[in-house]
Amino acid sequence: MCEHQPPCPSAESSDHEAARVVAACPEQGWWRLCNGVLLFEDTGELLPDGRIVAPHRMASAVVGAM
């Protein structure tokens, strides 16, 4: 359970990516949030219940990289 004040959004919340980072390994491309969500540098996610969220980069960021 989150002990931050104000509490971090739960993994089920639409704003779950706003939770605080509690562990990170940027050289491997991942960050673990207080709510148990794993974020990956490609913008994909692994939720605590095992569901996968596909990468969701903004279209303008992809177009700008070309």
Contacts in CASP RR format, 6 or more apart in sequence:
PFRMAT RR
TARGET T0000
AUTHOR 0000-0000-0000
METHOD contacts of the structure
MODEL  1
MCEHQPPCPSAESSDHEAARVVAACPEQGWWRLCNGVLLFEDTGELLPDG
RIVAPHRMASAVVGAM
2 8 0 8 1.000
2 19 0 8 1.000
2 34 0 8 1.000
2 35 0 8 1.000
4 20 0 8 1.000
4 34 0 8 1.000
8 18 0 8 1.000
8 19 0 8 1.000
8 20 0 8 1.000
8 33 0 8 1.000
8 34 0 8 1.000
8 35 0 8 1.000
9 15 0 8 1.000
9 16 0 8 1.000
9 18 0 8 1.000
9 19 0 8 1.000
9 35 0 8 1.000
10 16 0 8 1.000
10 35 0 8 1.000
11 35 0 8 1.000
11 36 0 8 1.000
11 37 0 8 1.000
11 47 0 8 1.000
11 48 0 8 1.000
11 49 0 8 1.000
13 35 0 8 1.000
16 33 0 8 1.000
16 35 0 8 1.000
16 37 0 8 1.000
16 47 0 8 1.000
17 33 0 8 1.000
17 37 0 8 1.000
17 39 0 8 1.000
17 45 0 8 1.000
19 33 0 8 1.000
19 34 0 8 1.000
19 35 0 8 1.000
19 36 0 8 1.000
19 37 0 8 1.000
20 33 0 8 1.000
20 34 0 8 1.000
21 31 0 8 1.000
21 32 0 8 1.000
21 33 0 8 1.000
21 34 0 8 1.000
22 32 0 8 1.000
22 33 0 8 1.000
22 34 0 8 1.000
23 31 0 8 1.000
23 32 0 8 1.000
24 30 0 8 1.000
24 31 0 8 1.000
24 32 0 8 1.000
25 31 0 8 1.000
26 41 0 8 1.000
29 40 0 8 1.000
29 41 0 8 1.000
30 38 0 8 1.000
30 39 0 8 1.000
30 40 0 8 1.000
30 41 0 8 1.000
31 38 0 8 1.000
31 39 0 8 1.000
32 38 0 8 1.000
32 39 0 8 1.000
33 39 0 8 1.000
35 48 0 8 1.000
36 47 0 8 1.000
36 48 0 8 1.000
37 45 0 8 1.000
37 46 0 8 1.000
37 47 0 8 1.000
37 48 0 8 1.000
38 45 0 8 1.000
38 46 0 8 1.000
39 45 0 8 1.000
40 46 0 8 1.000
40 55 0 8 1.000
42 55 0 8 1.000
42 57 0 8 1.000
43 55 0 8 1.000
43 56 0 8 1.000
43 57 0 8 1.000
44 52 0 8 1.000
44 53 0 8 1.000
44 54 0 8 1.000
44 55 0 8 1.000
44 56 0 8 1.000
45 52 0 8 1.000
45 53 0 8 1.000
46 52 0 8 1.000
46 53 0 8 1.000
47 53 0 8 1.000
END
